[in-house]
Amino acid sequence: MPCKNTIRNYVEGGIYHVYNRGVEKRQIFMDDQDYRMFLYLLKRYLLPFEQIDKVAPCPWYKVRPCWKSNLYREIQLLCYCLMPNHFHLLLKQSVERSIIEFIRRLTNSYIKYFNEKHKRVGTLFQGRYKAALVNKESYLLHLSRYIHANPRELFKNIDDFRRYSYSSYLDYLGGRHTQWVHPEEILNYFEKQKGDLGGDEFSSYQNFVETYSEDEEHKVLKNLILE
């Protein structure tokens, strides 16, 4: 029997929760440079080649013109979160199956960088990535909350969670404006970005995320999330 969400229904205009973790649940981000390199690779494929800073976080990693692609025209990143041993991406594609090429380039580039830096060989991720088609509005909103709430376990201080550098939550709260992240599709469901903590769930996106209940979210999302 195939693993959950490895059989994929790719549709034009589809939104997907794409995720994977380290083989044997090992860390895939060992330090700040690793996180920044993964973000740099996201930017490389989500912006035109001409707009990318060719100086990568790792000085020996060279960006070559032959790596140009049109993926930035076909893929939008709605939200993301990088955790020590896994990642989450919420992606929208305008061309059928363009996500396949996007994730292949992204993960292969990162594995090559990671193995060279950390003096290792072999696979880094736990099999093929998982991709769940988001076919209901409620799933879209709850998945963004689930993704952004992931780092809560890393912090005791709520302000540190809000400032977590390796997710798009800051973009959703208006504290950062990353050119290659597109929060508007989800934020349009809310009256405002910040405030009204403890009020109506949809009064602000911040309230929506920070009233997150793990049990409730798992009940809603079921097979769309990482186990």
Order of alpha helices (4+ residues) and beta strands (2+ residues): beta-alpha-alpha-beta-beta-alpha-beta-alpha-alpha-alpha-alpha-alpha-alpha
